[in-house]
Amino acid sequence: MTREEKNKIIDNIYNKIKEYNNFYLTDIEKLNAEQISFIRRKCFENKIKVLHVKNTLLKKALKRFDNKFDPLFDTIKGSTTIFFCNTPNTPALLIKELRQKGDKPILKAAYVEECFYIGDEQLTVLSALKSKNELIAEVVTLLQSPIRNIVSSLQFSTMKIHGILKKLENK
C-alpha cells in the first residue's frame, strides 16, 4: 500500500470520527465470511456504519485530534472494527443481540457522547444509555406534568362549581 493510499484511509477514518458522535471499537477476528456478512447486514439495518481498519492507521487518525482520544490507544490491538452511529446505544444493543449467537463481536472500547467506555464489561452500561434527544424529551415531559395537573384540577373545579350553580338554579 502506498503512502498516498494510507493517507486517504487515515483521512477517511478521521472524517468518520468527526461526522459521528459515537463510535465503538470492536473485535470480530476469526469470524468466517458468512458471520461477517451477517454482522454487516445487521449494521446496515440499524444505520450503523462499519469500518474494518489497520490499527496503525486508526492511531494516526486519532492522533489528529490532539490527544483527545489517548484513553483508547491501549485498546487498539489485534483486529479492530469500528461501528459508527449517531445514537449512543444502538451498537451496544446490536452487539448484545449478536452475542446470543456467538462470543463475537467483543467490545474493546467506545466513545459515546464525549465519554470513554473501556472494556467489554461496559456493554450493559452502554446498552442502557439514552440519546440527548431522549433525555431532553424526558425533561420536557417532567416539566409539563405539574402544569397538566394544575390545568386538569382547575378544569375539574370549574366543572364542579358549574354543577353546583346548576343545582341551585334548578331549586
C-alpha positions in Angstrom: 0.0 0.0 0.0 1.4 3.4 -1.0 1.7 6.4 1.3 -1.0 8.1 -0.7 -3.4 5.3 -0.2 -2.6 5.2 3.5 -3.3 8.9 3.8 -6.6 8.5 2.1 -7.6 5.8 4.6 -6.4 8.0 7.5 -8.4 10.9 6.1 -11.5 8.7 5.8 -11.2 7.5 9.4 -10.6 11.0 10.6 -13.7 12.3 8.8 -15.9 9.5 10.0 -14.9 10.2 13.6 -15.7 13.9 13.1 -19.0 13.1 11.5 -20.4 10.7 14.2 -20.8 11.5 17.9 -20.4 7.9 18.8 -18.1 5.0 17.8 -17.3 1.6 19.1 -14.1 -0.3 18.7 -14.8 -4.0 18.4 -13.0 -7.2 17.7 -14.6 -9.6 15.1 -11.4 -11.6 14.5 -11.7 -15.2 13.4 -15.3 -15.0 12.2 -16.0 -16.5 8.9 -17.3 -14.6 5.8 -20.9 -15.6 6.5 -20.8 -14.3 10.0 -19.1 -11.1 9.0 -21.7 -10.6 6.2 -24.5 -11.2 8.7 -23.0 -8.5 11.1 -22.6 -6.1 8.2 -26.3 -6.7 7.2 -27.5 -6.1 10.8 -25.4 -2.9 11.0 -26.9 -1.6 7.7 -30.4 -2.4 9.1 -29.6 -0.4 12.3 -28.0 2.5 10.4 -24.5 1.7 11.8 -21.5 2.3 9.6 -18.9 -0.4 9.8 -15.2 0.1 9.0 -12.5 -2.5 9.4 -9.2 -0.7 9.9 -5.5 -1.3 10.4 -4.5 -0.3 14.0 -1.6 1.9 12.9 -3.8 3.9 10.5 -6.5 4.2 13.2 -4.0 5.5 15.7 -2.7 8.1 13.2 -6.2 9.3 12.6 -6.9 9.6 16.3 -3.7 11.5 16.9 -5.0 14.2 14.6 -7.4 15.1 17.4 -4.6 16.5 19.7 -4.6 13.8 22.5 -8.4 13.8 22.8 -8.6 10.0 22.2 -5.5 8.9 24.2 -7.5 6.6 26.5 -8.4 4.5 23.5 -4.8 3.7 22.4 -4.3 0.8 24.9 -7.3 -1.0 23.4 -6.2 -0.7 19.8 -4.6 -4.2 19.5 -5.4 -7.2 17.3 -8.2 -6.9 14.8 -10.2 -3.7 15.0 -13.6 -2.9 13.5 -15.3 0.4 14.2 -19.0 0.8 14.4 -20.1 4.4 13.8 -23.6 5.6 14.8 -25.5 8.7 15.8 -27.4 7.1 18.5 -25.4 6.1 21.6 -26.9 2.7 22.4 -27.7 1.2 19.0 -24.3 -0.5 18.5 -24.3 -1.9 22.1 -27.8 -3.3 21.6 -26.7 -4.9 18.3 -23.6 -6.4 19.9 -25.7 -7.9 22.7 -28.1 -9.4 20.1 -25.2 -10.8 18.1 -23.7 -12.3 21.3 -26.7 -14.5 21.6 -25.4 -16.5 18.6 -21.7 -16.5 19.5 -19.0 -14.8 21.5 -18.2 -12.1 19.0 -18.0 -9.1 18.5 -16.1 -8.2 21.6 -16.3 -4.6 22.7 -12.8 -3.1 23.1 -13.8 0.5 23.8 -16.4 3.1 22.9 -16.5 6.8 22.6 -20.1 7.9 23.3 -21.3 11.5 23.9 -17.8 12.6 24.8 -17.2 9.8 27.3 -14.9 6.8 27.1 -16.1 3.3 27.9 -13.2 0.8 28.1 -13.6 -2.9 28.1 -16.3 -5.5 27.2 -17.9 -5.3 30.7 -19.2 -1.8 29.7 -21.6 -3.3 27.2 -24.5 -3.4 29.7 -24.0 0.3 30.7 -23.8 1.3 27.0 -27.0 -0.5 26.1 -28.9 1.4 28.8 -27.7 4.8 27.6 -30.2 7.3 26.2 -29.5 9.8 23.5 -29.5 13.6 24.2 -32.9 13.9 22.4 -34.4 11.2 24.5 -33.2 12.9 27.7 -34.5 16.3 26.6 -37.9 14.7 25.8 -38.0 13.2 29.3 -37.1 16.5 31.0 -39.8 18.3 28.9 -42.3 15.6 30.0 -41.4 16.0 33.6 -41.7 19.8 33.4 -45.1 19.5 31.7 -46.5 17.1 34.3 -47.1 19.6 37.1 -48.7 22.1 34.7 -51.0 19.5 33.3 -52.1 18.6 36.9 -52.9 22.2 37.7 -54.8 22.7 34.5 -56.8 19.5 35.0 -57.6 20.5 38.6 -58.7 23.9 37.5 -60.9 22.4 34.8 -62.4 19.9 37.3 -63.0 22.7 39.8 -64.9 24.9 37.3 -67.0 21.9 36.2 -67.8 21.2 39.9 -68.7 24.9 40.6 -70.8 24.9 37.4 -72.6 21.8 38.6 -73.4 23.3 42.0 -74.7 26.5 40.4 -76.9 24.5 38.1 -78.4 22.6 41.1 -79.0 25.9 42.9 -80.6 27.4 39.8 -83.0 24.4 39.5 -84.1 24.7 43.1 
